Amino acid sequence: MAMAANEIEALIRAALPDALVAVEDLAGDGDHYAATVVSEAFRGKSRVQQHQIVFAALRGRMGAELHALALQTSVPEQGTQA
């Protein structure tokens, strides 16, 4: 069963309420997405740790309902808020 982009976004926002989240369906099949997530929670974390935070937010759906997720994570630029 495929996931909708808005469901992915909602799960990430639930775990990271301050985040700016953009999710794009890459193939139109509900299985292949790209997500950009900007959150203050990532500050001081390695890229791997940032991705682990996002994957944890998906609550085990990665590899099941969600087949592929290209992920870009970052912290907000100085002087801005996520």
MDTraj code that builds the backbone (N, CA, C; nanometers):
import mdtraj as md
import numpy as np

residues = "MET ALA MET ALA ALA ASN GLU ILE GLU ALA LEU ILE ARG ALA ALA LEU PRO ASP ALA LEU VAL ALA VAL GLU ASP LEU ALA GLY ASP GLY ASP HIS TYR ALA ALA THR VAL VAL SER GLU ALA PHE ARG GLY LYS SER ARG VAL GLN GLN HIS GLN ILE VAL PHE ALA ALA LEU ARG GLY ARG MET GLY ALA GLU LEU HIS ALA LEU ALA LEU GLN THR SER VAL PRO GLU GLN GLY THR GLN ALA".split()
xyz = np.array([
    [0.0841, -0.1184, 0.0000],
    [0.0000, 0.0000, 0.0000],
    [0.0886, 0.1247, 0.0000],
    [0.0619, 0.2184, -0.0844],
    [0.1402, 0.3408, -0.0976],
    [0.0996, 0.4436, 0.0072],
    [0.1892, 0.5390, 0.0294],
    [0.1621, 0.6498, 0.1214],
    [0.1400, 0.7770, 0.0409],
    [0.0567, 0.8643, 0.0920],
    [0.0349, 0.9947, 0.0291],
    [0.1390, 1.0934, 0.0816],
    [0.1749, 1.1899, -0.0017],
    [0.2733, 1.2910, 0.0365],
    [0.2302, 1.3648, 0.1633],
    [0.1019, 1.3953, 0.1743],
    [0.0565, 1.4694, 0.2921],
    [0.0678, 1.3862, 0.4192],
    [0.0610, 1.2544, 0.4089],
    [0.0784, 1.1674, 0.5254],
    [0.2244, 1.1677, 0.5702],
    [0.3160, 1.1637, 0.4748],
    [0.4588, 1.1707, 0.5064],
    [0.4882, 1.3031, 0.5754],
    [0.4377, 1.4109, 0.5181],
    [0.4589, 1.5438, 0.5750],
    [0.4023, 1.5523, 0.7170],
    [0.2837, 1.4989, 0.7392],
    [0.2205, 1.5041, 0.8717],
    [0.3020, 1.4275, 0.9755],
    [0.3550, 1.3124, 0.9390],
    [0.4363, 1.2345, 1.0327],
    [0.5636, 1.3095, 1.0704],
    [0.6265, 1.3714, 0.9717],
    [0.7492, 1.4470, 0.9990],
    [0.7177, 1.5683, 1.0855],
    [0.6116, 1.6406, 1.0531],
    [0.5729, 1.7583, 1.1324],
    [0.5335, 1.7213, 1.2758],
    [0.4744, 1.6044, 1.2948],
    [0.4380, 1.5603, 1.4299],
    [0.5628, 1.5407, 1.5158],
    [0.6688, 1.4890, 1.4548],
    [0.7936, 1.4654, 1.5276],
    [0.8787, 1.5910, 1.5389],
    [0.8681, 1.6792, 1.4402],
    [0.9491, 1.8018, 1.4339],
    [0.8557, 1.9204, 1.4077],
    [0.7852, 1.9663, 1.5113],
    [0.6834, 2.0703, 1.4911],
    [0.7358, 2.2008, 1.4306],
    [0.8640, 2.2303, 1.4487],
    [0.9200, 2.3544, 1.3953],
    [0.9629, 2.3418, 1.2494],
    [0.9571, 2.2227, 1.1935],
    [1.0176, 2.1954, 1.0629],
    [0.9436, 2.2589, 0.9463],
    [1.0230, 2.2982, 0.8486],
    [0.9716, 2.3296, 0.7156],
    [0.9864, 2.2004, 0.6373],
    [0.8775, 2.1512, 0.5815],
    [0.8782, 2.0211, 0.5142],
    [0.8181, 2.0364, 0.3749],
    [0.8894, 1.9832, 0.2762],
    [0.8372, 1.9769, 0.1395],
    [0.8547, 1.8340, 0.0910],
    [0.7456, 1.7742, 0.0431],
    [0.7494, 1.6359, -0.0050],
    [0.7007, 1.6351, -0.1493],
    [0.7754, 1.5655, -0.2345],
    [0.7418, 1.5580, -0.3772],
    [0.7346, 1.4111, -0.4203],
    [0.6280, 1.3745, -0.4892],
    [0.6133, 1.2401, -0.5449],
    [0.6938, 1.2363, -0.6757],
    [0.8029, 1.1629, -0.6750],
    [0.8957, 1.1650, -0.7882],
    [0.8462, 1.0887, -0.9105],
    [0.7704, 0.9816, -0.8885],
    [0.7300, 0.8965, -1.0001],
    [0.5800, 0.8940, -1.0225],
    [0.5044, 0.9612, -0.9361],
    [0.3600, 0.9613, -0.9493],
    [0.2956, 0.8303, -0.9065],
    [0.3740, 0.7469, -0.8375],
    [0.3231, 0.6155, -0.7997],
    [0.2957, 0.6003, -0.6501],
    [0.3208, 0.7058, -0.5714],
    [0.2979, 0.6980, -0.4283],
    [0.3999, 0.6136, -0.3550],
    [0.5072, 0.5752, -0.4212],
    [0.6111, 0.4921, -0.3601],
    [0.7491, 0.5572, -0.3597],
    [0.7704, 0.6557, -0.4440],
    [0.9022, 0.7174, -0.4595],
    [0.8902, 0.8678, -0.4362],
    [0.9474, 0.9138, -0.3253],
    [0.9345, 1.0536, -0.2857],
    [1.0703, 1.1178, -0.2626],
    [1.0702, 1.2492, -0.2681],
    [1.1829, 1.3300, -0.2230],
    [1.1277, 1.4228, -0.1159],
    [1.2027, 1.4391, -0.0083],
    [1.1604, 1.5285, 0.0993],
    [1.2758, 1.6194, 0.1381],
    [1.2419, 1.7446, 0.1618],
    [1.3356, 1.8415, 0.2160],
    [1.2817, 1.8817, 0.3523],
    [1.3672, 1.8706, 0.4537],
    [1.3259, 1.9008, 0.5904],
    [1.4287, 1.9944, 0.6521],
    [1.3809, 2.1093, 0.6995],
    [1.4662, 2.2078, 0.7660],
    [1.4151, 2.2225, 0.9088],
    [1.5032, 2.1957, 1.0060],
    [1.4603, 2.2012, 1.1456],
    [1.5761, 2.2403, 1.2364],
    [1.5451, 2.3172, 1.3371],
    [1.6430, 2.3537, 1.4387],
    [1.6890, 2.2291, 1.5148],
    [1.6056, 2.1258, 1.5197],
    [1.6412, 2.0018, 1.5897],
    [1.7642, 1.9343, 1.5294],
    [1.7992, 1.9695, 1.4075],
    [1.9147, 1.9100, 1.3412],
    [2.0462, 1.9788, 1.3778],
    [2.0404, 2.0937, 1.4412],
    [2.1621, 2.1694, 1.4721],
    [2.2559, 2.0851, 1.5583],
    [2.3816, 2.0776, 1.5161],
    [2.4828, 2.0020, 1.5886],
    [2.4809, 1.8527, 1.5619],
    [2.3899, 1.8090, 1.4767],
    [2.3784, 1.6669, 1.4434],
    [2.4452, 1.6404, 1.3087],
    [2.5010, 1.5208, 1.2946],
    [2.5574, 1.4815, 1.1653],
    [2.4434, 1.4584, 1.0666],
    [2.4766, 1.4520, 0.9403],
    [2.3760, 1.4263, 0.8371],
    [2.3080, 1.2910, 0.8635],
    [2.3855, 1.1922, 0.9033],
    [2.3283, 1.0602, 0.9335],
    [2.2290, 1.0715, 1.0491],
    [2.2651, 1.1435, 1.1543],
    [2.1742, 1.1610, 1.2679],
    [2.0474, 1.2356, 1.2267],
    [2.0610, 1.3361, 1.1413],
    [1.9450, 1.4097, 1.0919],
    [1.8505, 1.3158, 1.0177],
    [1.9044, 1.2333, 0.9319],
    [1.8224, 1.1392, 0.8550],
    [1.7577, 1.0366, 0.9476],
    [1.8307, 0.9920, 1.0494],
    [1.7738, 0.8974, 1.1452],
    [1.6532, 0.9573, 1.2166],
    [1.6596, 1.0864, 1.2483],
    [1.5471, 1.1545, 1.3133],
    [1.4239, 1.1510, 1.2225],
    [1.4449, 1.1807, 1.0944],
    [1.3330, 1.1808, 0.9995],
    [1.2780, 1.0391, 0.9813],
    [1.3662, 0.9408, 0.9645],
    [1.3200, 0.8033, 0.9464],
    [1.2447, 0.7541, 1.0703],
    [1.2895, 0.7933, 1.1895],
    [1.2178, 0.7570, 1.3125],
    [1.0775, 0.8175, 1.3120],
    [1.0650, 0.9388, 1.2570],
    [0.9343, 1.0053, 1.2501],
    [0.8365, 0.9282, 1.1621],
    [0.8883, 0.8512, 1.0676],
    [0.8029, 0.7751, 0.9760],
    [0.7512, 0.6459, 1.0392],
    [0.7917, 0.6191, 1.1608],
    [0.7361, 0.5100, 1.2435],
    [0.7327, 0.3743, 1.1733],
    [0.8455, 0.3352, 1.1166],
    [0.8548, 0.2017, 1.0585],
    [0.7916, 0.1851, 0.9215],
    [0.7426, 0.2920, 0.8632],
    [0.6779, 0.2797, 0.7319],
    [0.7779, 0.2748, 0.6168],
    [0.9020, 0.3204, 0.6436],
    [1.0055, 0.3158, 0.5407],
    [1.0343, 0.1695, 0.5079],
    [1.0271, 0.1348, 0.3815],
    [1.0489, -0.0027, 0.3386],
    [0.9212, -0.0845, 0.3358],
    [0.8148, -0.0307, 0.3919],
    [0.6853, -0.0995, 0.3885],
    [0.5936, -0.0208, 0.2955],
    [0.5113, 0.0696, 0.3520],
    [0.4246, 0.1525, 0.2672],
    [0.5044, 0.2518, 0.1828],
    [0.6197, 0.2924, 0.2335],
    [0.7038, 0.3907, 0.1654],
    [0.8277, 0.3199, 0.1120],
    [0.8359, 0.3085, -0.0187],
    [0.9433, 0.2314, -0.0807],
    [1.0746, 0.3090, -0.0869],
    [1.0706, 0.4356, -0.1280],
    [1.1934, 0.5124, -0.1466],
    [1.1712, 0.6582, -0.1083],
    [1.2693, 0.7132, -0.0357],
    [1.2627, 0.8534, 0.0045],
    [1.4002, 0.9159, -0.0105],
    [1.4146, 1.0059, -0.1070],
    [1.5371, 1.0842, -0.1215],
    [1.5244, 1.1991, -0.0221],
    [1.6202, 1.2111, 0.0669],
    [1.6061, 1.3017, 0.1795],
    [1.7148, 1.4081, 0.1812],
    [1.6726, 1.5331, 0.1946],
    [1.7628, 1.6470, 0.2133],
    [1.7266, 1.7092, 0.3475],
    [1.8233, 1.7211, 0.4373],
    [1.7973, 1.7822, 0.5676],
    [1.8955, 1.8955, 0.5905],
    [1.8517, 1.9943, 0.6689],
    [1.9400, 2.1051, 0.7044],
    [1.8823, 2.1801, 0.8233],
    [1.9664, 2.2665, 0.8811],
    [1.9214, 2.3558, 0.9877],
    [1.8857, 2.4879, 0.9246],
    [1.8007, 2.5670, 0.9916],
    [1.7660, 2.6993, 0.9370],
    [1.8909, 2.7873, 0.9306],
    [1.8932, 2.8751, 0.8337],
    [2.0031, 2.9713, 0.8255],
    [1.9970, 3.0631, 0.9462],
    [2.1109, 3.1146, 0.9884],
    [2.1161, 3.2071, 1.1009],
    [2.0221, 3.3249, 1.0739],
    [1.9466, 3.3634, 1.1768],
    [1.8562, 3.4774, 1.1636],
    [1.7199, 3.4423, 1.1081],
    [1.6972, 3.3134, 1.0746],
    [1.5663, 3.2702, 1.0276],
    [1.5165, 3.1589, 1.1158],
    [1.3879, 3.1322, 1.1088],
    [1.3293, 3.0230, 1.1836],
    [1.2701, 2.9235, 1.0857],
    [1.2712, 2.7977, 1.1269],
    [1.2093, 2.6936, 1.0437],
    [1.0598, 2.7020, 1.0577],
])
top = md.Topology()
chain = top.add_chain()
for i, resn in enumerate(residues, 1):
    res = top.add_residue(resn, chain, resSeq=i)
    for name in ("N", "CA", "C"):
        top.add_atom(name, md.element.get_by_symbol(name[0]), res)
traj = md.Trajectory(xyz[None], top)
